[in-house]
Amino acid sequence: MRYLCVLNPQAGNKKAAKIKASIHTLLQEFSFETDWFISQYPHHAREIFMKYQPSDYQGIFVIGGDGTLFDIVNAQMNLPNEKRLPLAVIPAGTGNSVYMDLFGTDPQQIEKSIERVLNNKTKKIDVLQVKTSQKIFYFINILGFGFTTDVTRQAVHYKFFGKQAYTLAILKKLIGLKSYPLLMELKGKKYELHNTFVSILNTKYAGGNLLMAPKALHNDGLMDVIVVNKLSRWELLKTFPKIYDGSYIESPYVDYFQTDKIKFSSPQHKQLSPDGELCQELPVEIEVIPEALEFFI
Ligand SMILES: [Mg+2]
């Protein structure tokens, strides 16, 4: 059994680096042969297959958060389908939304992750493909633009607050709230909107513990789209705490639907935030690639 271990030492305010030794020991106890890829700079993990041949391994342990997983998803999606490796996630990030979606909040995370690999049972999940005017990339958790992207940018500065980083960033960005014109293309129809933010999800959770898409299933061939239309600061302030239990989708300012394909554009410059990262901008075309990646379950 030979496995790749990808670790982002910066993940989770250096949590990943702290648990490295114990993971290493446990994997040896269970007779795993491992090669370790320790990322040295942002998105380094995307280059993993420049160093290692996927055909030499049975799977990948991803030790980090949603950001680390985002890089591995992109590295894997650049391989042909049959060469992609099943993933085992050891959650060690600021946000571990994908892990939560797959396994809930399990306290025995390291041991359970190893056990899942030993059981050798896997599940395929959907991946969302994003086309901008400059590049194609992939995500499995959330892509947003508008207000939430501003929040993500702010949350980076608050990472030392751990799980509260997003909540604090939300409050900070409320002060400068502004809507913007947005064109949405859905099933051959065009919609002109005054938008506050858009979130597109493959998983129920985002930002760690925010229940942003309560109806999302990661293997139904559909993305969950949340369009928050123009609203006042006060309305947004009232609506936001309801993200924790998903009840915000009942708000009259929120449209929530599912689709396999969607397009957005705006005359304004709008940066994208896929899986907690910041990259590229509108216009964008998003499409579901059903069951494109495998996870040990
Ligand atoms: Mg889905």
Residues whose N, C-alpha, C, O or C-beta is under 5 A from the ligand:
A	BS01	MG	N202 A216 L217 H218 N219 D220 G221 L222 M223
